[in-house]
Amino acid sequence: MASHLIQGRTVGMPVRVRDAEVCGTFYPVRADAARAVIAYSGLDVAEVLPGKAVCVLLFVDYRDGDLDAYHEFGMAFLIRPPGTTGSMRPADLRQTGLFVHWLPVDQAFTLEAGRTLWGFPKELADIELRLDSPYKRCVLRKDGRLVLDMLVKPGVPVPGGALGAPFDAYTHREGVTRRVPWSVRVRGARLRAGGALIRLGNHPIAKELSELGLPRRAMFTTTVSHAQLTFGEARET
């Protein structure tokens, strides 16, 4: 089994998360604006409709895992599989990947591990999660500036398997694009159309989200009260 030394600790592969709570929202955004945001990666967004891409915002409470307990926020985009050309049919969207554009966390160990092991774009930020009320809330600040204040209202229960087949994850750091294999098992999954409210602050990432067309109605939101995740070795693409 492969292992890596992070801050004097040995981290074995695969990395396991034994319990986490996850809230995610999927937003339709302008494809041209999304392409501009991720142009540095050399990847291309998947158009779910002509001229429309998908931006995914999520926040996670990692309660128990190999990288300790921490909070995380993610900004990602559905992308075309690397190397594909031409138009995509609706059935091809099942083969899309998820490119992680920004991934702030609130603990230094997971920050270094995420960057080193997978090339995740982790940064330290102040992430306040309120998960015990009917609305799940994330208040995200970076460098003393508000990025966003986001509310998610859980929907109707769905079978765990309906949310258990994730997209391949892709990262790009220091000129290298990587594919990160991962899997997830969930309990307490809920889904609803819309279901999210978002207020943007004055941070540069908030400006990026505004240029994508947010705030607007989400396509749908998902919440998972208990998730178990596994992350394998990253592979350069």
Summary of the structure (lengths in Angstrom):
residues: 237
radius of gyration: 16.9
end to end distance: 22.0
largest distance: 49.1
contacts: 769
relative contact order: 0.22
helix: 17%
strand: 53%
